[in-house]
């Protein structure tokens, strides 16, 4: 069933936390809500789950209204599973008892076995306790517990943030696979843009209690509505630019315009991703001074300062072997592939 949220606002005392939130999550899809800490992401999940009630607006699941002015379905009757940041497993219960908690006695054992397979949990873990599990195993047990009652929606509240980098990626991949197999509608909140972009079908950007942009991962990353959203979704280079039809002139040379978000402003800034910029010996497009080279395993981060007024500082990640020919003080050519997104030069990044 489709999850529908319309005009939802919430304040705690005099402080507004969410303002006029609205978005849809299609049945069986996975949507990530990404934003900085304190922007209201967890509060939104708690509203959907039924732990708190909105001040205004409506939350519905298919034809069922879960929350609206004057009415609210209790959390335990919403058919929604919730996975907290720390998993929130019962420490005194085994894996089997955690997963089976609240399930009817009939068919409980079969369902525990089923969701353990679904979440790639080894059957040997069934009698262990949470403290005997790795962080990734604990999160998969938490997911198995959320999936066990066959909820219509599962909410994930930054479930991977406490894991180290390698384990986070491994656990996230396992969770995504399990969700794909189950076909459960899922909403994830995260402050990690890579996690949001890789998680599923849709991304919604949350800032200061509002949702200024939502869409496919490709559209939100490739055509961000503002420079602030662009910076939230990954590293950017923001350049003063002069418009020439469908191209701009900048410190990185002449660049085609991929998307124009400037609303016709005369003074514009151009946004490109560092991954679009390549180094060469050709100085005809743009040029820069090498100010530093830092090696990180097979990759090197090259610090550059463009030649011209005003100079622009940027860093590029390139293969370490390629960086060995670069010396601090050398002048290199720069070329941008893929075009730029234009914004009004008056736009700011908070």
N, C-alpha and C positions, 0 to 999 in steps of 0.2 A: 504493500500500500504506500501511496505517496505521502511523505511528511510535508505539511504545509504550514508555514509560519508567516503571519501577516500583521504588521503594525504593532509588534510587541515592544513594550517599553517597561523598564523596571528601575526603580530608585530605592535606595536604602537611606531612610531619613531624607535629608535635603539633597543628598548626592545622587544625581542621575547616573546609572551604570549602563543601561541600554536605552537607545532611542530609536523608535520606529523601525525595528528589525523585520525584514521580510525576505524569505527565500524558500525554495522548494527543493526537496530531495526525492528523486524518482525512486520508485520501488526497485529494490535490488541493487541500487547504485551506492557508491562510496563518495562522500563529500568531505573535504578537509576545510576547516575554518582556521585560518592562520592570522596571527596578529601578535603584537608585543605583549609582554606581561602587563596585567592590569587593565586590559582593554575591554574585558567583559566576557571572554570566551567561556570560562567555566560557569559563570552565572547563566549564560544562555543554555548550556547543557543541563543545568539543574532545573531550569524552567521547563525544558522539554521532558525531562525525567519526571517532573512533578514534585520535586523536593521543595521548590518555592513557587509562588504564584505570580504571574505578570500583573502589573498595574493596569495595563490596557493591551488590546490586541488579541489575536486568536492563534491557537496551536491546534492543528487537527491531523489525524492519521486516517487517510482514506475518507470515509464518510463520517468518522467519529470525531466530534469536537472534544479535545482533551482539556483545553483551557480557554475561557472567554469570560468577559465581565459577568460576574454573578454565578459562575459555574466552574468546577475543576474536578476532573477525574482523579481519584487518589493514585499515588505512584504505583502501588502494587496491582492496580487494575489497568494500567496503560499498555501492557505488553511490550515494555521497553527494558532492555538490558543495559547495565551501566558498568563500565570498567574504569576504576579510579586510577590515578597516577601511580600509586604504590601497590595496586592490585587489591588491597584491602581483604586479603585472605584471612580466614579464621585460623589463628596460630595453633589452636588446640585440636583442630580437625585434620584428618588425613586428606590427601588429594581427592580420593573418592568421595569422602564426606563433604568436602568443600564444593565439588562439582555437583553432587546430588542434593545439596541443601535446598529444601523447599520443594523438591520434586515429589510427585505422588509415589507411593510405595510400589504400585504396579508398574513394571517396566523400568524402574529406576536403574537397576544394574545395567541393563541393555543400553539405556541412554547414556550412562557414564562412559561405557566402552565406546559408544558411537562418537561422542564429542571428543574423547581423547584421541581417537584416530583422526578425526577431522582437524584437530589442532596440532597434530604430529607429536603427541605426548606418548612416550614409551610406556607400555603397559606395566613395566617394572616399577614405575613411579607411583602406582595407585595407592600403596600403603604408606608412602612417605609423608612427612609433615613439611609445611612451608619452609622452615628453617633448614631443611635438608635439600632444598632446591636451589638452582642458580636463579639469578634475576630474570633471565629470559624464560626459564621454565615457570617461574611464579606468574609472569604475565600471561603465558599461554594457559595456565590453569585458571586464571581470572577470566580470560576470554571464554574458556570452555564452560565455566560456571555461568557466564552471562548468556551463552548460546543454548545451554541445556534445556531451559523451559520453552525453547523455540519462539523467541521474541520476534516481533515484527520489525523492531529497530534496535540497533546496538549503538550506544554512545561511548566513545573512547576519550577520556580526559588525559591528554598528554601521557599515554601509557608507556612510552619508551624513553622518557626524558631522564630517568634515573640510571639508565644503562650506559655502559661505556660504548664508544663509537662502533667497534666491530660487532658487539653483541646487539646493539640497537638495530643495525642494518639487518642482521640475521633474524632477529625476532620480528622485526617489521615485515620482512618478506614472508615469514611463516604465518603471521597473522593475516596478511593480505590474501595469501593462498587459502587459508581456512575460510575467510569471509567470502571469497569467490566460490568456493565449494558449497557453502551454505546458502548463498544467494540472499543473505540478510542485508537489509538497508542499513547503512552505517554512516555515522557522523563522527569525525575525529576533530579534536581541537589541538593545536600545536603552535609553538612559536618558531618552529624550524621550517624555513621555506622549502628546503629540499624534501623534507618529509611530506609536506603538503602537496608539492608538485608530483611526487611519485606515488601518492597513496591511492588515487582513484580517478573517478570520472569528473568531479567538479571541485573547484576551489572558491571559497568565499573569503574575502579580505576584511578583517575587522580592525577598526581604528577608533579609539576614543568612544566606544560604545555604539558605533554605527557600522554598517556594511557598505562601503562605497563602491565595491566592485565584486562581481562573481561571474563565473563562467568556466569553461574548460581550462585545464592547466596550461594548455598551449596559448590560449587567448590572454589569460591573466599575466603570464610571464612575458609573452611576446608583444602585447599591446596594453600595458598598464595604463590606467586612466589618469594617473598623476605621477609626477616625479617621486613623490613620497611612497606611493605604492610600488613603483619600480625599484626603489632602494630596499623596500621591505622584502621583495621577492628575489633579491640577489645583488651582487656587486654591480655598480654602474659607473660609467664615466659621463658626467654632465658637462656639456661644452657650450660656451657662447657661440652663436651661429648667425650667419646671414643667409636669408632665404633667396634662392634663385629658382623659381618655379618648383619643380619636383626634386630639386637638390638643395643642399646647403653647403656653405663654405665654412670651414672650422679649422681649429688647430690640428686636426687629423686629416685635413685636406677636404676635397669635394666628396660629399656623401649623399647617396640617394635617400629620399624620405620614404620610410616604410609605412608609418602611420602619423597623422597630423592631429595632435591633441591640443593645439595652441589656440583654438577658437578664433583664428584670424588675427592674433596679436602680431604687431609689427616687429617687436623685439622677442626673439625666440631662443630657447636652449634646446640642444639636441642630446638625446640619451642613447648611448650604445652600451652593450655589455663588453667587459674586457675580453671575453671569449671570441668576440667578433674582430678583435684587433690582432693583426699579425705583423711580425718584424721582417724587414727585408733590407737590402742594400740600396733599393730604389728610393730616392728622396723626393720624388715628384709628387707623391700624394700628401704626405705629412712627414715630419721628422722630429726626433727627440734625442735628448742627451741621456745616456745611461748613468744613473746615479747610485745604483747598487745592484748586486746579484746575491741572492740567498738560496742555498741548495737545501731541498727537502726531499731526500731520497732520490727517486728518479725524476723529480720535477725541480725546476728552479723558478724562483719568483724574481722577476727583473723589475726594478724600480726605474721609472723614466720621468723626465720633465720635458714637455714639448717646447720647441723653439718658437718664439713669437710672443706677442703681447695680447692677453696675459698668458703666462706659462701655465700649463695644466699638468698636475702630477697624476700618474697612474701606475698601476702594477699589473704585470702580465705573468701568467704561469705558462712556462714553456718546457719542453723536454730538457733535462740536464745536459745531454750531449750537445744540444744546440746552443746552450748558454755558455759553453766552454770557450767559444770564440768571441764572447763579449767581454769588453774591459770597461771599467768605470771611466767615464769621460768620453767614450766613443759616441759618435752620432749615428743613429740608425733610422731607417725609413719605417713608416707606419702606414698600414692600409686597413681600411674598415670594409668588411664584407657583410651583406645582409641588410644594410640600410639603418636609418635612425628613426626614433620616435621623437616628435617635436612637442614641446610644451611652451607655454608662455614664459618668458624670462623672469616674470614677476613671481612665478610659482616658487614656493620654499619647501624645504625638507625639514620637518620638526625633529 
